[in-house]
Amino acid sequence: MLTFFNLRNISWTLLLATSVVGLAGCGSSAPAQPAMAPAELLDLLEEQQRRHDPKHYVELSLGKFRVSHATPDGVLMVSFELYGVLPEDSQEEITASLPAYEKRIRDSVIGLVQRVETEQLADPSLAFLKSEMVLSINRVLQKRLLKDVAFSTFSLEQT
């Protein structure tokens, strides 16, 4: 049976708990800043939709590669010819700057192929490898000029 004193203690406990919860939620913190401006986000979405539109994009050869990839069963030789997909209005800029970055781009691509998991190299779409190559090459170029990469040939050979 509840007595007056027990009821009073419960009331004070509830009042104290409610006050603590209420004060904890009443902060004057600054509103969170969005990671990307709405206009920039819309541009990015539009760019994604036009990603492979042949009217707006061109392909630029980034070279032929033959890279060794260590596996538990031995060495896997990965051979491919790599093309960068970029907006046609960026072609002159990247063509002019490519010779200065050519060795670093090759090093970046080779290092990436050697680091990825064998399963990612065997994926028919090569989606992970392509996205990582775009990021890696754009990091070397210090600009987001490359929008995608494409392979004209891609083969894996166990040695």
C-alpha angles and dihedrals in degrees: 000000000000116000127202092258094050090048090049092050091049090049092051091046092051091046092050093047092048091049093050092049092045094049093045091058096045099079125142096222118158115258114263115263115234115249091228133023114248093242091051090049091051090049090051092050092049089049090052090053092052093042098121100022104137090208093066105026136063133195122236123192113242094182145263118293136196109182131176116228118193117228132175088254096051134278126336116205112214115198125183146142111232128210127186118221112213140159111276091235089061095051096094093048095050094041090054094047098038097087091057092053101033098105094044091049091051091048091049093050093046092048091049093051090049093049102047123092118264090240090060090054090050094050107116093221095043085209096151094046092048094049092047091049092053091051093045096048093045088051089056092047090046089223136079094245098129115072100179143344131231134196122221090189130011125176138166120207124184112219 
